[in-house]
């Protein structure tokens, strides 16, 4: 099974599952074939995503942005102070979460982790 994300103005609106038979040519999976299948069936713009994250960095979720330059799905930014890790296309806190104690929650007002 293959997964495809529908994009509306670069934002993921929904993710669907498509049969491998509708994404392949001569038994070889091709994301363009699957995207065309989705478009012909439902209209719109579609991009393949991978449930295990082995393509486009992250599995697409509703509200994620598709960055065409990075060819990556990027989750919404969780906090204003967090920064995007270019190597993983994931958001990181500006301060590492403590490895001991916790559980921890991010406190944007103090830009720090606090025990909860």
Buried (B, 14 or more C-beta within 10 A) or exposed (E): EBBBBBBEEEBBEBBEEBEEEBBBEEEEEBBEBBBBBBBEEEEEBBBBBBEEEEBBBBBBEEEBBBBEEBEBBBBEEEEEBBEBEEEEBBBEBEEEEEEEEEEBEBEEEEBBBEEE
